[in-house]
Amino acid sequence: MHLFDIVRSRAHWERLPAAKKKIHRVAAESRSNSQPTTIGNCFGRLSILLALVWLSFCFQAVPVSGQDKAHRIKKIEARVQRLQADPACRDDVYGLIVVKQALASIKEGSGGIGACLVDETTGKVIAMGRNRQYKPWFRSDLHAEMDLLTRYEDWMRKKGGRETAKDLRAGPHLILVSSVEPCPMCLTRIINAGIKKMVYVIPDETGGMVSRMDQLPPFWKKRALRCNYRQAACSPEIQQIANDLFNFSMRTWGLKKKMEAQ
């Protein structure tokens, strides 16, 4: 197939911005030009061809169909299934649990973040949650940590609450584990829920709040003084999976829309 025909394919054409479309038109005109070939023309055409080769490779890397997305999910799922907790990494067991929850969220069509609550005295997972923001319908509040705590609190209410008080806030023995550093909304919910210990598999440099706790309002900063929130001690493999699942998430919807419009 000729390079001009590759760029003319619909999947690539819809993603070329106006400037790149102009390059394509100029190349097509140059191709049909009947003027005698000169050294200048040869160099000009060669430059255009090299640019088109580069664009072709770039846009082939962008998933453009549901089949591509399903294929990517299957590849990540296969990697998750091969994962094993590293005994040398103390948080790997729970890191594996939350990345599996993140994978389930991706398969459902929501963001790739998972979370769980662990009873520190027994090591048992007592509740699990995942991002459910986009399925079955849009819910701006259903981040993974929010989903987890809502499920736990509903479960506690059905049991009649804690035996020692009517306040349903979690006891000091609970640890919240998330696959990604909590955002401001989730962090304040975790603090308000009474969770004193929390770990996350990977940081969120652009949206995470744990690394910015010094910027919390005074009320929340004071309430968090006795809390121990940190990055989990997980193996590089689990960290990479958590990162890949997070990057698969719906946070990039604005970028995707922009690319589709070009």
ZAMI-473242 format. One record per residue: x, y, z of N, C-alpha, C, O in turn; residue in one letter. Coordinates in steps of 0.05 Angstrom, whole numbers, plus 5000, padded with zeros to 4 digits. Layout:
BEGIN
XYZXYZXYZXYZA...
end
This chain:
BEGIN
501749765000500050005000501850255000503750265015M501050454984502650694982502250855008500050845020H504251015016504151165041501751365040500551405061L501251475017498951665015496351525021494551635033F496151275013493651115018493451055047491151045058D495750995060495650945089494451175104492751145121I495551415099494551655113491751715106490351835122V490751635082488051695075486051515089483651565088R486951295102485051115116483551275137484651455149S481051205141479251365158480251385187480151595199R481251155198482151155226484351355230484451485252A486151395210488251595213487351865206487952065220H485751885185484852155175483352305196483652545199W481552175211479952305231481552425254480652605268E484052325257485752415279487952615271489552695287R488052675245490052865236489053155240486853215230L490553325254489753605256489953745229491053635210P488953985228488754135202491454165189491754135165A493554215205496254255193497254005180498454015159A496653775192497553525180495953455155497053335136K493353525155491753475132492853645108492853555085K493753885115494854065094497353935082497753935057K499053805099501353665089500553445069501753415048I498453305077497453085060496553195032497153075012H495153425032494153535007496453624989496553584965R498453755003500753844988502253604976503153614953V502453394991503853154981502353034958503552944938A499653024959498152914938498453084912498652974890A498453344916498853524893501553484880501953484856E503553454898506253404888506553144873507953124853S504952944882504952684869503952704841504952564823R501852864837500552884811501753094793500953134770S503753244804504953464788506553354765508153174768N506053464741507353354717509853514710511053464689S510753704728513053854721515553684722515553474736Q517653754707520053594707521253564735521153764751P522353334741523453284768526053434771527853424753T526353574793528853714799529953614826528553474841T532353684832533553604858531853724881531353584901I530953974878529254094899526653944902525853904925G525353874880522853724883523353454896521753374913N525553324890526153064902526453084932525252934947C527953294941528353324970525653394983525053305005F524053564970521453634981519653394984518353365005G519553224964517852994965518852794986517252665000R521552764988522652585008521952675036521352515053L522052935041521353045067518452985074517852905097S516753015054513952965059513452675065511952605083I514752495049514452205054515452125081514151965094L517652235090518652175117516752265138516352125158L515552505135513552605154511152415155510152365177A510252325132507952145131508551875144506751765157L510951775140511751525153511551555183510451385197V512651775193512651835222509751855233509151735254W508051995218505252025227503851765227502251705244L504451595207503151335205503751165229501951045240S506251155238506951005261505751115286504850965304F505651375289504551505313501651435316500751355337C500051455295497251415297496451125297494251055306F498250945288497750665292497850585321496550385329Q499350735337499550665365497150745382496950665405A495350905370492950995385490650805381489850755358V489550675402487350495398484850645388484150855399P483650545366481450695354478950535353476950635342V478850295364476450145362475949985388477749965405S473449885391472849725414474449475415475149375437G475149365392476749125391479549175402480649005416Q480749405395483349475406483249495436485049405450D481149625446480949655475480649385489481849335509K478949215478478548945489481148785489481748635508A482748825468485348685466487248785487488648625500H487249045492489049155513488149055540489948995557R485549035545484548945571485448655575486248575597I485248485554486048205557488948175563489748005578K490648355551493448345556494048415585495748285598K492748625595493148695623492148475642493348415662I489848365635488648155652490547915653490947795675E491847845631493747615631496147675649497147505663A496947925649499148005667498347995696499947905713R495948075702494948065730494747775739495347715762V493747595722493447315729496147185735496346995751Q498247295723500947175728502247285753504247185762R501147505763502447635787502347455811500347305816L504447475827504547335853505747535873507547685867Q504647515897505647695919508547625926509247385928A510247825928513047785936513247785966512647995979D514047565979514247556008516047776019515847856043P517947876003519848076013518448356014519548536026A516148386002514648636002512148606019510248476012C512148736042510148686063507348746054505448636065R506948926035504249006027503348876001501248945990D504948695990504348575964501648415963500248425944D501048275985498648115986496248295981494448225966V496148525994493848705991494048875966492048955954Y496548925957496849065932495748895909494549005890G496148635910495048455890491948465890490748455869L490848475914487848475916486748735903484748715889I487948965909486849215898487249245868485649365855V489449135857489849155828487848975814486949035792V487048755827484948575815482248725815480648695797K481748875836479349045837479449255815477449325803Q481749375811482149575791481649455763480349585746A482549215759482049085733479049035729478049075707L477648955750474748905748473349165740471449165725A474349395751473149655745473549725715471749815702S475949675705476549725677474749555659473649655639I474349305666472649125650469749215650468249155631K468949355671466249455673465849725659463649815654E468049855652467950105638468450345655467750575647G469450315679470050535697473050565700474650445685S473950735719476750795723478250565736477150415752G480850535729482450315739483650355767486150365769G481950365787482850385815481250205832478850185830I482650065850481249885869482149935897484250065902G480549845917481249895945480149665962478349525954A481249645987480149446006480749546034482449716039C479249426053479649476081480649226094479549006090L482749246110484049016123483949046153484449266164V483148826166483248826195486048756204487048536199D487448956215490248916222490648696242492848576243E488748646260489148446281489048156270490247976281T487648116247487447846236488647826208489247606199T489148056195490148046168488047986147488747956123G485547966155483447906136482348156123482148366135K481548126097480248336082477248326089475948126086V476248546100473448546109471548696089469148676092I472748836070471048976050472749046026475149096029A471549056003472949125978471249325963468749325965M472549495947471149685931472749755906475149685905G471549885887472949965863471450205851469250265858R472850335832471650565819469150475803469350285786N466950595808464450535794463250795783460750825780R464950985776464051255769462451255742460651425739Q463051075724461751095698459750875692458250895672Y459750655707457850435702456650355728457950355749K453950285728452150275705451150545696450050565674P451650755712451051025703453051215717454351135736W453151465708455151645719454551725748452351805754F456551685765456451765793459051895801461051765803R458952155804461452305809462752235836465152285840S461152115854462252055880463551775883464851725902D463051605863463851325867466751265858467251105840L468651415870471451335868471751075884470051005900H474050945880474450685893474250695923472850535936A475550895935475550915965472750995975471950905996E471351155959468651235967466750995966465150945984M466950835945465350595942465950405965464150285977D468550365971469350185993468150276020466950106034L468450526027467450616053464450616055463250566076L463050676033460150666033459250386038457350336053T460450186025459749906028460249816057458649676069R462549896067463249826095461249946115460249806133Y460650196112458850326130456050226129454650196149E455150156104452450036101452449756115450449686127D454549606112454749346125454749376155453449216169W456149576166456249626194453449706205452649616226M452049866189449349956198447449716200445849696218R447649536180445949296180446549116204444748976214K449049126213449848966236449049096262449148976284K448249346261447549496285449649686296449449786318G451649716280453749906288455749786307455449556315G457849926314459749826333458449786360456749946368R459349586374458149516400458649736421456949766439E460849876420461550066441460350346437460450506456T459350406414458250676409456450676384456450486368A454850886382453150906359454551016334453650996312K456851146339458551256318459651026301460950846311D459151036275460050816257462850856247463750706230L464251056257467051086247468750846253468450706273R470550786234472150546236473950546260474650756270A474650306270476450276292479250316284479950316260G481050346304483950396297485350146285487650176276P484049916285485249676275484949646245485949446234H483549826232483049796203485149946187485950166193L485949816165487749946146486449956119485349756109I486450186106485350216079487550196059489650326062L487250026039489249986018487950075992485849985984V489350245977488350335951490550295930492950295937S489750245905491750205885493050465876495150465863S491750695882492850955874492451155897490551125913V494251335900494051545920491351685919490551775897E489951705941487251825941487252125933489152275939P485052205920484652485913483652645937483152525958C483352905935482453065958479752975969479352955993P477852905951475252815960475452565977474352545998M476952365966477152115980478852136005478252006025C480852296005482552326029480952436053481052336075L479352646048477752756070475652556079474952556103T474652396061472752186069474051976086472951886106R476551906079478051706095478551816123478251676142I479352066125479852186151477252196167477252126191I475052286154472552306168471452026177469952006196N472151826162471251556168472751436192471951216202A474751576201476251476224478451276217479451146235G479151256192481351076184484051206191484751416181I485451076210487951196219490351106203492451226203K490050876189492250776173491350726144489250616139K492950816125492250786097494850766081496750916085M494850586061497050566043496050556014493750466009V497650645996496950645968499250535951501650585958Y498650395930500750255914502450455899504950435899V501250645885502750835869501851115875499451155882I503551315873502751595876501251695852501551595830P499651905857498352045835499452335836498552495851D501352385819502852635820501052875813501553095823E499052845796497453065788494753095803493553305803T493952885817491352895830491352795859489252825873G493552675868493652565895493852775916494952995912G492652715940492652915962494352835986495053006002M495052585988496552506011499252646012500252726033V500552665989503052805987502853105990504853255991S500353205992499853495996498153546021496753746023R498453376041496853406065497353666080495653756095M499753776075500354036088498654256077498554476088D497254206054495554406042492654366049490954516038Q492054176066489254136075488254376091489954516103L485654436091484654636109485254576138485554336144P485554766155486454726183484854506197486054346212P482154496193480554296207481454016200481853846217F481753966174482453696165485353626171486053396176W487053836170489853786176490153696206491753526212K488653826223488753756251487753476256488853316272K485553396242484453136246486252916235486152686244R487952986216489752786204492452766219494152606210A492852916240495452916253496252636263498552566262L494352486273494952226285494552006265494451766272R494252076239493851866219496551796206498351966203C496751546198499151446185498451366156497551146151N498951546138498351496110500951496094502551686096Y501451296078503951266064503651096039501550976034R505751096022505850925999506350636009508050596026Q505050445997505350166004508050055996509250155977A508949856011511449726004510749485986510449265995A510449545960509749345940511949305920513749475916C511949075907513948995888513649175863511549275857S515849205847515749365823513649255803512349415789P513248995802511248875784508448975790506849045773E507748965816505049045824504749355820502549445813I506849505826506649785821506249855792504650035785Q507549705774507249755745504449685736503349835720Q503349465745500649395738498649605748496849685733I499049695773497249905784497450155767495350285762A499850225758500250465741498850425714497550615704N499150195702498050145676494950145677493650255659D493850035698490950035701489850325706487850395695L491350475721490550755726490650915701488851075696F492750875685493051025659490950935639490551075619N489750705643487650615625484950745632482950715618F484950885655482450975666481251215651482351305632S478851305661477251505648478251785653477151975642M480351825668481352095674482152235648482052475646R483052075628484052185603481852225583482352265559T479352235592477052255573477252515557476552525534W478152735570478352995556480452975533479953085512G482652845539484752825518483752645495484152715471L482352435502481252255481479252405463479252375439K477452555476475452715461476852905442476052945419K478953035452480353225435481653095411481553205389K482852865415484052715394482052625373482552625349M479652535383477652445365476552675348475652635325E476552915359475553145344477453255323476653405305A479953175325481953275307481953125280483453185262Q
end
